[in-house]
Amino acid sequence: MSCGSGPADDGRVSITFWHSFVQSTIPALEELIDRFETEHPGIRIDAQYIPTGDALVQKLVTSVQSKTAPDISWIHSNYLEGLVTADAVYEMSHFIDGPNGLDSADLAAIHPALIEYASWRGAMYSMPMEATNLGIVYNKDHFREVGLDPDAFPADWDALLEATRKLTRDLNGDGVRDRVGFMPAIVPADGPQGPYMMWQWTPFLWQAGGYLINKEQTQVLFDSEAGVAALTLWKNLYDLQQLGGFSNDFMVAFASGQASATLDGPWNLPRYPDLLRGMDWGIAKLPAGPAKRATVVAGEYLAIFKQSQHPDSAWAFVKWMIDPEIQAFWSMKSGYLPVRSDVLEIDWYQQFLDENPGQKAFVDQMEFAQAQRPMDFNTLRIQRELTVAIEQATVGGMDPATVLREAARKGNELLRSADRSFETMN
């Protein structure tokens, strides 16, 4: 029996849903679930928080092995390799092509990049729940203090470095800087936020014209000239601001006025009214690199586990979640972005964006959002090597080209050792 499937005490079917939403999103999730249960009185959603990263991966692995898997779990796209090869989750076509399925118009409305992320080796094994991208939140008052235009965040890498120099300040004259200009998420590679650091670095790689991997998935490419340029930028930012003696909790540093700007996503927008009370803050798109402007598009995805006793009820929640009006409601309440483009055709959602410029900035930035190329084999281990290289070049002060070359060597060994014989299941 799965850990949550089965009838609830009140006669309803109980569906266990594991997720890793941040604390500020939990009220929105609870409101969403209340609405679903009102509209589907025969189903109860038992939402359970599991910390993201390795904790969620290990709990999913253990639950599948012990036959106590949830009905639905919130996952990242890089979890799919392990879940699919373990035959743990349904292929979405099982439901999409069923009696309570989706039509082609619904699928066509979902951002193609999210469909790609929700798939493994060309088959969908999950459904996008929300979209997100990466922007910059910055303190407009700090910009004014140093003579920078508060309504024009630096447009390219050179301007970013120059603004960072101006914004990094010794406020009390003791010879030690106590405010930094721009804080990327440089965190311990072996900590729970390690993958997040790699994710934040990736658009800078793209801005320089690079990629993580080739289209054939036979060679990693992050040790290219573009990769070296992107990691050198982060190393320069780290060294310029002497971030080694500074907190690596970038949102706390920003909220307390110790950092003038940091990378962030729309998922934190619900926190801002309280967290940034009294601050004149803005949201900006990422600066352009030597090759182009780019940000990363991503999201979280819902997978339905084969151990579920009530997969059709689980699907009812997943399908309901991607309805256009539900996506608009969820975006307004949670800060996330809709997974489908036709949500922008809803008048009351457009009015919401007009009244919430922070949210609108993230929605507008989807114009520059780029999907990562698929990495179907040894994904977590290869990403781990890159994460270590980012830490070595910044915190460790090592040469970016050297650490990326070593990470690429290990990554390519992992690609060559991958079992590519697996056939996607129907």
Backbone torsions as a table, in degrees:
resi	resn	phi	psi	omega
1	MET	NA	138.5	176.2
2	SER	-72.6	166.4	-170.9
3	CYS	-71.1	-14.7	-176.8
4	GLY	-135.4	-12.8	-178.2
5	SER	-66.7	153.4	176.7
6	GLY	124.5	170.7	-178.5
7	PRO	-70.7	141.5	174.0
8	ALA	-76.9	168.5	-178.5
9	ASP	-60.2	-27.6	-177.6
10	ASP	-93.9	13.2	177.5
11	GLY	93.0	-10.1	178.2
12	ARG	-79.0	155.5	171.3
13	VAL	-73.5	130.6	-179.7
14	SER	-102.7	125.1	-179.7
15	ILE	-113.0	119.0	178.7
16	THR	-82.9	127.6	-176.2
17	PHE	-126.1	110.7	175.9
18	TRP	-89.4	139.6	-179.4
19	HIS	-150.4	168.0	178.7
20	SER	-131.9	36.7	-178.7
21	PHE	-66.9	144.2	179.1
22	VAL	-68.1	161.0	-172.8
23	GLN	-56.3	-37.4	-177.5
24	SER	-69.0	-17.6	-178.6
25	THR	-93.2	-16.7	-176.2
26	ILE	-57.2	-45.4	178.1
27	PRO	-57.7	-39.3	178.3
28	ALA	-64.9	-40.9	178.5
29	LEU	-62.9	-43.5	179.9
30	GLU	-62.5	-40.0	177.6
31	GLU	-66.2	-39.1	178.1
32	LEU	-61.2	-47.0	-178.3
33	ILE	-65.8	-39.6	176.3
34	ASP	-58.1	-41.9	180.0
35	ARG	-66.0	-43.0	178.6
36	PHE	-60.7	-45.4	-177.2
37	GLU	-66.2	-32.1	175.9
38	THR	-65.5	-40.1	-178.5
39	GLU	-81.4	-18.0	-179.7
40	HIS	-130.1	75.0	-171.5
41	PRO	-62.9	-14.0	179.8
42	GLY	-90.1	0.6	-175.9
43	ILE	-127.0	135.4	173.3
44	ARG	-115.9	132.9	177.8
45	ILE	-99.7	115.9	177.7
46	ASP	-96.1	91.5	-177.0
47	ALA	-82.7	127.9	-178.0
48	GLN	-128.3	127.6	-179.8
49	TYR	-81.0	130.3	173.9
50	ILE	-127.5	127.3	178.5
51	PRO	-54.3	142.8	-176.7
52	THR	-75.0	180.0	177.6
53	GLY	77.2	-143.2	-175.7
54	ASP	-59.4	-33.8	-178.5
55	ALA	-62.0	-43.6	179.5
56	LEU	-70.1	-42.6	179.2
57	VAL	-58.4	-48.9	-178.1
58	GLN	-65.4	-37.5	179.6
59	LYS	-67.9	-37.5	176.7
60	LEU	-65.1	-44.9	179.1
61	VAL	-59.0	-48.0	-178.5
62	THR	-63.3	-41.1	-177.5
63	SER	-67.0	-37.4	178.3
64	VAL	-66.0	-43.6	-179.2
65	GLN	-65.4	-36.5	-177.8
66	SER	-92.2	4.6	179.8
67	LYS	59.3	40.3	175.6
68	THR	-125.8	33.0	-177.7
69	ALA	-66.5	153.5	174.2
70	PRO	-71.6	170.1	173.3
71	ASP	-72.9	-44.6	-178.5
72	ILE	-132.0	141.5	169.7
73	SER	-133.8	142.3	169.2
74	TRP	-74.2	126.7	-177.9
75	ILE	-135.9	163.2	165.9
76	HIS	-94.3	157.9	-175.3
77	SER	-62.1	-29.6	-177.1
78	ASN	-77.1	0.9	173.4
79	TYR	-83.0	-16.4	-167.3
80	LEU	-64.8	-37.5	-177.9
81	GLU	-53.1	-51.6	-178.1
82	GLY	-66.9	-39.4	-178.1
83	LEU	-69.3	-39.8	-178.1
84	VAL	-71.9	-45.4	-179.0
85	THR	-66.6	-23.1	174.6
86	ALA	-84.7	1.4	-179.0
87	ASP	56.1	40.0	-173.7
88	ALA	-93.9	-24.6	-173.1
89	VAL	-124.8	153.9	177.5
90	TYR	-73.6	145.7	164.2
91	GLU	-73.9	137.3	-174.2
92	MET	-64.0	-24.1	178.9
93	SER	-61.1	-24.7	176.5
94	HIS	-56.2	-36.2	-178.9
95	PHE	-98.4	-41.2	-177.0
96	ILE	-58.5	-37.9	-178.4
97	ASP	-92.2	4.9	-178.1
98	GLY	-87.9	-174.7	-176.3
99	PRO	-64.5	-27.1	176.7
100	ASN	-109.8	47.9	-170.9
101	GLY	-87.9	-164.5	177.8
102	LEU	-116.9	147.2	175.9
103	ASP	-92.7	172.0	-175.0
104	SER	-63.6	-30.2	179.9
105	ALA	-66.5	-38.6	178.1
106	ASP	-63.3	-46.1	-179.5
107	LEU	-66.1	-38.5	-179.0
108	ALA	-66.6	-26.1	-178.8
109	ALA	-76.1	-21.9	-179.7
110	ILE	-73.8	136.4	-179.2
111	HIS	-54.1	127.3	-177.1
112	PRO	-54.4	-35.6	179.9
113	ALA	-61.7	-35.6	-179.0
114	LEU	-72.7	-35.1	173.9
115	ILE	-61.2	-41.2	179.4
116	GLU	-62.8	-44.8	179.5
117	TYR	-65.9	-31.0	-177.7
118	ALA	-78.4	-0.7	-173.2
119	SER	-115.4	159.7	172.3
120	TRP	-135.5	123.1	-178.5
121	ARG	53.2	41.2	171.7
122	GLY	87.6	-2.7	179.3
123	ALA	-118.0	138.1	-179.9
124	MET	-79.0	126.9	175.8
125	TYR	-120.6	7.5	178.6
126	SER	-155.7	172.1	179.9
127	MET	-129.3	132.9	179.1
128	PRO	-60.5	136.9	176.2
129	MET	-100.6	-37.0	176.4
130	GLU	-155.7	161.3	177.3
131	ALA	-111.1	159.9	176.5
132	THR	-155.5	161.5	168.2
133	ASN	-143.1	-177.5	-173.9
134	LEU	-114.8	125.9	175.8
135	GLY	-128.5	-162.5	-179.6
136	ILE	-127.3	129.1	170.8
137	VAL	-101.0	133.6	-175.1
138	TYR	-140.7	156.8	-176.6
139	ASN	-93.8	108.5	-176.6
140	LYS	-66.9	-31.1	178.7
141	ASP	-64.3	-39.9	177.4
142	HIS	-62.4	-38.8	177.5
143	PHE	-61.6	-43.9	179.5
144	ARG	-62.0	-39.2	-176.3
145	GLU	-60.0	-31.8	-176.5
146	VAL	-107.4	12.5	175.1
147	GLY	82.1	19.3	176.6
148	LEU	-96.0	148.6	179.7
149	ASP	-66.9	118.0	-176.9
150	PRO	-70.8	-13.0	-179.0
151	ASP	-106.8	11.8	-178.9
152	ALA	-139.7	90.5	177.1
153	PHE	-67.5	149.0	-179.0
154	PRO	-47.2	134.0	-171.4
155	ALA	-88.2	-18.8	-178.4
156	ASP	-145.8	177.9	-175.1
157	TRP	-61.7	-43.4	-178.9
158	ASP	-61.8	-43.4	178.8
159	ALA	-66.9	-33.5	177.4
160	LEU	-63.9	-45.6	179.0
161	LEU	-63.8	-41.3	-179.7
162	GLU	-66.1	-43.5	178.0
163	ALA	-64.5	-37.2	179.1
164	THR	-62.6	-40.9	177.0
165	ARG	-59.5	-45.2	-178.3
166	LYS	-67.5	-37.5	-174.6
167	LEU	-79.9	-23.4	179.0
168	THR	-78.1	118.2	-167.7
169	ARG	-138.3	150.8	168.6
170	ASP	-100.2	99.4	-171.2
171	LEU	-78.2	-27.2	-176.4
172	ASN	-107.6	4.7	174.0
173	GLY	72.6	21.2	-179.0
174	ASP	-93.1	8.2	178.1
175	GLY	84.6	1.1	179.3
176	VAL	-120.5	125.3	-179.0
177	ARG	-67.9	136.5	179.1
178	ASP	-123.0	10.4	170.4
179	ARG	-143.9	134.1	177.7
180	VAL	-110.5	158.5	-173.1
181	GLY	-85.0	-48.9	-176.5
182	PHE	-143.7	123.4	-174.2
183	MET	-113.3	101.5	169.0
184	PRO	-72.5	163.0	-175.8
185	ALA	-81.8	77.3	177.1
186	ILE	-94.4	108.6	-172.7
187	VAL	-132.5	167.9	177.2
188	PRO	-58.0	131.7	-178.2
189	ALA	-63.1	-30.8	-177.5
190	ASP	-92.0	5.0	178.6
191	GLY	-88.9	175.0	-177.2
192	PRO	-64.5	-22.0	-178.9
193	GLN	-95.4	5.4	-179.9
194	GLY	-55.1	-49.8	178.2
195	PRO	-60.9	-31.7	178.6
196	TYR	-65.8	-36.2	176.9
197	MET	-62.1	-44.9	179.2
198	MET	-63.0	-40.6	179.6
199	TRP	-62.3	-39.8	179.2
200	GLN	-70.7	-28.9	-179.7
201	TRP	-77.9	-28.1	-173.4
202	THR	-56.1	-44.7	179.6
203	PRO	-62.5	-26.7	176.4
204	PHE	-68.8	-35.4	173.0
205	LEU	-60.1	-46.2	179.4
206	TRP	-63.7	-41.2	-179.5
207	GLN	-59.9	-27.2	177.6
208	ALA	-87.7	-1.5	178.0
209	GLY	96.8	11.0	-176.2
210	GLY	-101.0	178.8	177.1
211	TYR	-142.2	159.6	177.3
212	LEU	-75.8	-33.1	-171.3
213	ILE	-153.7	157.2	177.1
214	ASN	-79.6	166.7	-174.8
215	LYS	-65.0	-29.4	-178.7
216	GLU	-80.9	-6.7	-178.7
217	GLN	59.2	38.3	177.8
218	THR	-111.3	-10.7	-177.5
219	GLN	-153.8	133.3	172.7
220	VAL	-78.7	150.4	-174.7
221	LEU	-122.6	6.8	-173.6
222	PHE	-73.6	-5.1	175.8
223	ASP	-93.9	13.4	179.1
224	SER	-70.3	176.7	175.6
225	GLU	-58.3	-37.9	178.4
226	ALA	-63.0	-42.7	178.1
227	GLY	-63.3	-42.0	178.3
228	VAL	-63.5	-40.8	179.2
229	ALA	-63.3	-43.8	-178.7
230	ALA	-66.0	-42.5	-179.4
231	LEU	-72.5	-31.5	175.2
232	THR	-64.9	-39.1	175.9
233	LEU	-58.6	-47.5	-179.6
234	TRP	-65.3	-39.0	177.7
235	LYS	-63.8	-42.4	178.7
236	ASN	-62.5	-41.3	177.1
237	LEU	-63.1	-41.8	-180.0
238	TYR	-63.9	-47.0	-177.7
239	ASP	-70.7	-42.0	-178.4
240	LEU	-57.4	-39.2	-176.0
241	GLN	-97.7	-0.3	-178.2
242	GLN	52.3	51.7	-174.9
243	LEU	-69.5	-11.7	179.7
244	GLY	-60.3	-29.3	178.7
245	GLY	-100.0	18.1	-175.2
246	PHE	-118.0	155.9	177.0
247	SER	-59.7	140.6	174.5
248	ASN	-95.9	11.2	173.6
249	ASP	-87.7	87.7	-168.7
250	PHE	-64.1	-36.9	-179.5
251	MET	-72.0	-36.2	175.9
252	VAL	-65.3	-42.6	178.6
253	ALA	-61.6	-41.5	179.6
254	PHE	-68.0	-47.0	-177.1
255	ALA	-63.7	-30.6	-178.9
256	SER	-87.2	-0.2	179.0
257	GLY	84.6	8.2	178.8
258	GLN	-84.5	-14.4	176.1
259	ALA	-131.5	139.6	-177.4
260	SER	-87.1	-21.2	-179.2
261	ALA	-158.5	151.3	175.8
262	THR	-155.6	162.1	176.1
263	LEU	-76.9	140.3	179.4
264	ASP	-160.5	169.2	179.9
265	GLY	-126.3	173.5	-175.3
266	PRO	-67.1	-16.3	-179.3
267	TRP	-62.6	-21.0	-179.9
268	ASN	-92.9	-3.8	-178.2
269	LEU	-55.9	-38.4	178.9
270	PRO	-62.0	-21.0	-179.5
271	ARG	-80.3	-24.0	-167.4
272	TYR	-61.6	-40.9	-178.5
273	PRO	-54.5	-37.5	177.6
274	ASP	-89.8	-45.5	-174.9
275	LEU	-64.5	-38.2	-174.8
276	LEU	-111.0	28.9	-179.0
277	ARG	-58.6	129.3	179.3
278	GLY	89.3	-6.8	-179.4
279	MET	-98.4	139.0	171.5
280	ASP	-90.3	96.5	-174.3
281	TRP	-110.9	158.3	177.0
282	GLY	-138.9	162.4	174.7
283	ILE	-113.1	131.0	-180.0
284	ALA	-126.0	153.1	173.2
285	LYS	-74.8	158.8	179.9
286	LEU	-64.3	144.7	179.2
287	PRO	-66.7	154.9	177.7
288	ALA	-75.4	146.0	175.3
289	GLY	-97.4	-167.2	-179.2
290	PRO	-61.5	-27.0	-175.8
291	ALA	-102.8	-37.4	-173.2
292	LYS	-173.8	177.6	170.8
293	ARG	-98.2	138.0	-179.7
294	ALA	-158.0	148.0	166.8
295	THR	-134.6	166.3	-177.2
296	VAL	-94.8	135.8	173.3
297	VAL	-104.4	140.5	-179.2
298	ALA	-157.3	-167.5	178.7
299	GLY	175.9	-174.9	170.9
300	GLU	-115.6	156.3	-168.7
301	TYR	-131.3	151.0	-179.9
302	LEU	-107.1	123.5	177.2
303	ALA	-112.9	140.9	178.7
304	ILE	-105.0	126.6	-172.9
305	PHE	-89.4	143.2	-176.5
306	LYS	-69.0	-16.3	177.2
307	GLN	-78.4	-8.1	-179.8
308	SER	-61.0	135.0	174.7
309	GLN	-79.8	-16.8	-176.7
310	HIS	-133.5	62.3	-176.8
311	PRO	-61.9	-32.2	-179.5
312	ASP	-68.9	-34.5	175.6
313	SER	-70.2	-37.3	175.4
314	ALA	-61.8	-43.3	178.4
315	TRP	-62.7	-36.0	179.2
316	ALA	-56.1	-40.1	178.1
317	PHE	-70.0	-43.8	-179.0
318	VAL	-62.6	-45.4	179.5
319	LYS	-63.8	-43.4	179.0
320	TRP	-60.0	-35.0	-176.1
321	MET	-64.0	-28.2	-177.1
322	ILE	-100.1	8.8	172.4
323	ASP	-60.4	140.0	-175.9
324	PRO	-54.7	-45.5	-177.6
325	GLU	-70.7	-33.2	176.3
326	ILE	-68.4	-39.5	176.4
327	GLN	-61.8	-40.1	177.4
328	ALA	-65.0	-45.6	178.2
329	PHE	-59.1	-47.1	-179.2
330	TRP	-63.8	-41.6	178.8
331	SER	-62.4	-44.4	-179.7
332	MET	-64.0	-36.2	-175.6
333	LYS	-85.8	-32.1	-171.5
334	SER	-102.4	-23.6	-174.3
335	GLY	93.8	-14.6	178.0
336	TYR	-69.3	168.7	179.1
337	LEU	-98.9	151.8	178.6
338	PRO	-66.2	149.4	178.5
339	VAL	-84.1	-10.2	-175.7
340	ARG	-125.1	142.2	-175.8
341	SER	-70.5	-28.2	-175.7
342	ASP	-73.4	-7.2	173.6
343	VAL	-62.1	-30.0	-179.5
344	LEU	-68.2	-10.7	177.6
345	GLU	-85.6	-6.2	-179.6
346	ILE	-82.7	120.7	-173.3
347	ASP	-58.5	-45.8	-175.7
348	TRP	-70.7	-22.3	174.0
349	TYR	-76.1	-38.4	176.1
350	GLN	-62.8	-38.4	176.9
351	GLN	-63.7	-39.6	177.0
352	PHE	-59.9	-44.3	179.2
353	LEU	-62.8	-39.8	178.7
354	ASP	-62.2	-32.0	-178.1
355	GLU	-89.6	-7.0	-177.7
356	ASN	-132.7	81.8	-174.7
357	PRO	-61.8	-28.2	177.0
358	GLY	-62.6	-47.5	177.8
359	GLN	-63.6	-41.4	-178.7
360	LYS	-62.0	-36.3	179.9
361	ALA	-61.7	-40.4	178.0
362	PHE	-69.5	-40.3	178.6
363	VAL	-62.7	-45.4	-179.5
364	ASP	-63.5	-30.5	-177.5
365	GLN	-72.0	-11.1	176.3
366	MET	-58.3	-19.8	176.3
367	GLU	-58.1	-31.5	-177.4
368	PHE	-104.7	5.2	-175.4
369	ALA	-72.9	140.5	-175.7
370	GLN	-128.5	138.8	177.9
371	ALA	-87.3	143.0	173.6
372	GLN	-71.6	143.8	173.8
373	ARG	-64.8	147.5	179.3
374	PRO	-58.2	141.0	172.3
375	MET	-132.8	91.7	-168.3
376	ASP	-89.8	-9.9	-172.0
377	PHE	-126.3	127.3	179.2
378	ASN	52.3	37.9	-173.7
379	THR	-56.7	-53.2	-175.1
380	LEU	-63.1	-37.2	-178.3
381	ARG	-71.7	-38.5	178.3
382	ILE	-67.9	-43.7	178.1
383	GLN	-63.0	-34.4	177.2
384	ARG	-61.2	-42.2	179.0
385	GLU	-62.5	-40.6	178.8
386	LEU	-67.3	-39.9	179.0
387	THR	-60.7	-42.7	177.4
388	VAL	-61.4	-40.8	-180.0
389	ALA	-62.9	-40.4	178.4
390	ILE	-61.4	-43.5	178.9
391	GLU	-66.0	-40.8	-178.9
392	GLN	-62.4	-39.9	-177.4
393	ALA	-74.3	-33.4	-176.9
394	THR	-90.7	-72.9	-178.4
395	VAL	-63.2	-40.9	-176.2
396	GLY	-83.8	-10.5	176.9
397	GLY	69.5	18.5	-177.3
398	MET	-84.6	165.9	-178.3
399	ASP	-69.7	125.1	-178.0
400	PRO	-56.5	-43.2	-178.9
401	ALA	-62.6	-39.6	-178.1
402	THR	-66.0	-47.8	-176.5
403	VAL	-70.3	-35.3	177.9
404	LEU	-69.1	-37.3	178.2
405	ARG	-62.1	-42.3	179.4
406	GLU	-68.5	-41.6	177.8
407	ALA	-63.5	-38.2	178.4
408	ALA	-67.5	-38.0	177.6
409	ARG	-58.7	-46.9	-179.9
410	LYS	-67.5	-39.2	179.0
411	GLY	-63.1	-41.0	179.4
412	ASN	-68.7	-34.0	174.2
413	GLU	-62.3	-40.7	178.7
414	LEU	-65.6	-38.4	177.2
415	LEU	-64.0	-42.3	-178.9
416	ARG	-67.9	-29.3	-177.4
417	SER	-86.7	-6.0	-174.5
418	ALA	-68.4	143.1	175.2
419	ASP	-82.4	107.0	-177.6
420	ARG	-100.2	14.5	-176.4
421	SER	-86.4	-9.0	-175.6
422	PHE	-64.0	131.5	176.9
423	GLU	-102.0	131.8	179.1
424	THR	-60.5	143.1	-173.8
425	MET	-91.9	149.8	176.5
426	ASN	-100.6	NA	NA
